[in-house]
């Protein structure tokens, strides 16, 4: 592998690989959009978005391994968040949609792509909109069967966990007694600090840095047993017990 350069700098010998991958990503997007709109009138749960996201991961060099409990077909996944690769990995493996904070909703093209995959945007400080968000969750669950929340609220360096924000669970709190909730540890192994998108690094620089890698990126997804009983008493209990479960498996 080429030596790691400072953030935002790609060595000249890495650019051909980046160019090939960007061309492949654009081709995948165009084909997927055509397939999505072709199938849209005939299916409620469109199979194209998770297939497209899985393709993104493959083009970027992602290799996914799954361990532990059986992933939920219907319910909520609570996962740590390290990289933008977390999203294609989880969606490609489980077909999940995502709950995201409303800051992303202001980026037009990104919002549009997220909505194609059934993303629910949560206004964490807008309590008046909780009822509407609950309805969004209900519709998203009906379409995809599974939703993923990154309760840290942002990406970490992957060597530990940030506090889990129970406010991100407000939109699912009304459904606690109707759905299973499963913690997931996303483990990039010894290369985790290279994968992490943290600090002041711009998103484009991070994406280019990952696309410039020649070696595959291995991500092991550990699906832990779903929370039960008092662990699901309320959103604060859910956040606390999910975090503790992931910390235990991280500690080995």
N, C-alpha and C positions, 0 to 999 in steps of 0.2 A: 504494500500500500504506500502511496505517496506520502511524504511527511506532511503533518498537519500545519497549515498556514494560519496566520491570524484571521479572525472573523472577517468575512467579506472578501477574502483573497483566494482566488483559484489559480493554481499553477497552469501554465500554458498547455502542458501535456494532458491536463484534466479536461480542458474545454471540449475536445471531440466527444468524450463520453457524455458530458453534460448536454451537448447539442443533440446527440442521438436520443437521449432520454427525453428531452423536452419535445422533440418531434414526435416521439412515441406517445407521450402524454397528450399532446394536441390531437393526434389521430384517434386515440382512445376516447377522448372527450367528444369529438365530432361523431364518431360511430355510436357512442353511447347515447348522445342526445337524440340522434335519429331513431334508435331502437326504443328509447324511453317514450317518445311521443307517438311512435307507431303502436306500442303496446298499451299506452295510457287509456284508450277508450274501452279496452277489453279486460282490464284487471285493476283491482283496487290496491293490491300489494304488488307494485311494480318490481320485478326482479332485477332491473337494470342497475339502479344505484349501488347496491352492495357488490354486484359484479364489477362495476366500474371502479369502485373504491379498492377492491381486491387487486384489480389490474394496476392501479396506481402504485400500490405497495410492491407488486412484483417488478414493475418497471424501475422503481427506486432501489431495487436490490434487497427487498425485505423478504426474509424467510421466517415463517411463523410456525411455532410449535405450541401445542395445547396440552395442559396437564391438569390433574385434579378432578374436581366434580364435573358432571355433565353441565354444559352451559344451558342457561334457561332459554326456553323457547318463548315464554311469555313472562315478563316481569321487568325488574329494574337491575341493571348492572352498575355497581359503584367501583370505579377504577382509579388508580393513581394516574397522573398525567405527566409525561416526560417530553413527548415529541408530537408533531403533527402526524407522524406515522402511526400513532396510536389509533387514529380514526379509521384509516383504511384497513388496519389490522383487525380491529374489532368488528367493523361492519362486514368485512369480507368473510370473517369466520362465523359470525352469528346472524348477520342480516339486521343488526340493531340500527335504530335511529338514535339521535342524540338530543340531550337537553343542553343548551348553551346560554351564556349570559347575553343580555340584550345588546351589549356593546358591538357584537358582531353583526347585529341586524342593520347597522348603519352603513355597512359596506355592500353596496348594491349587488355586484356580481357574486360576491361570496354568499350573501343572503339567498340569492336565487338558487345557487347550487346546493346550499344547505337545505332549502325547502324542498328540493326535488327528492332528498333523502328523508323527508319528514321531520326535520329538526324543529324542536320546540324552543322558542326563545323566552327566557325567564327574566322578567324585570325584578331584580332582587330587592330594590328599594321602593317598589310601587305596589303597596299592599292592595290598592284598589283593583289591580288587574289580576289578582290571584284566581278569582272565579273563572276568568277567561283562560288563564293558563291551565287550570285544571281541565277545562273542556278541551284544550289543545292536547293535553296528555292523553285524555280518553280517546281522542281521534287517532293520535299517533300510535297508541297501543293497539287499536283496532286494525290499523294498517300494517304495522311492522311486527307487532307482538312483543317487542322488546325495545327498551330505551336505555341508553347509557348516560350516566352523569359522572363528570369529573369533579368530585366534591372539594378538591383543593382549590378550585376556581381559577387556576393558572397552571403552567408547567413548572416542575421542579427539576433539580439536577439528577434525580433518580436514585441518589444514595440514601435518601430518607424520605419521610412524608411531611408535607406541610399540614397545618391544621385543616380538618374537613369542615367546610362551611355548611351548617345545617340550613341556612337560608336558601341554598340551591335545591333543597328538598321540599320547599314549600308547595310547589306545584303538584307533588305526588303524595303529600301528606294525607289528603282526603281518600286516597286509594290504598292506604297501608294494609287494611284488613282484606284486600281483594287481590293482592299480587305478591309474588315472591321477590325478595331482594337479595342479590348475590354479590359479594365483594370479589374483585378481580385484581390480581397483582400483575402488572406489565413489567417484565424483567428483560432488560437489554444486556444483562450480564456485564462483563468487564468493560464493554465499550459504551456503557450508559452515558458517561460524561461527554463522549463525542456526539451522541445522539440528542442530548438534551438541548432544548431551546430556552435559554434563561438569560438573565441580565439584560443588557442593552442591545443585544444582537438583533438586527432587523430580520423580519421573517423571510425576505427574499434571500438574504445572505445565508441564513440557516438552510433554506431549501437547496440553494446551489451547492453549499458545502456537502450536504448529504448526497445529492445527485452526482457529485464528483468522485464519490468513493468507488474504488474498483472491487473491494471485497464485499461479500454479502453481509447484510445486517440480520442477525438472529434475534428474534423476539420470542420469548417464552411467556405465554399467557397462562397464569395459574388461576383457575376458576375454583374458588373456595366454596364450602358449603353455604347455602342460603341462610340468612338470619332467621331466627325463630323466636316465638314467645315474646318475652319482655324486651328482647333486643330490638323489636319493632314497635315499642310502645309509643314513640313519637319521633319526629324528625331528628331531635337532638340525640336520642338513644340510637337511632339508626346510624347517624354520622359517627358517634363514638365507637359503637361495636364494630362497624365496618372497618374503621381505621385500625382498631386493635387487632382485628383478624388479619389484615394485610401486614401489619407490623410483625406479628408472630411468624408468619411464613417467610418474611424478609430476613428475620433473625435466624432462620433455619432450625 
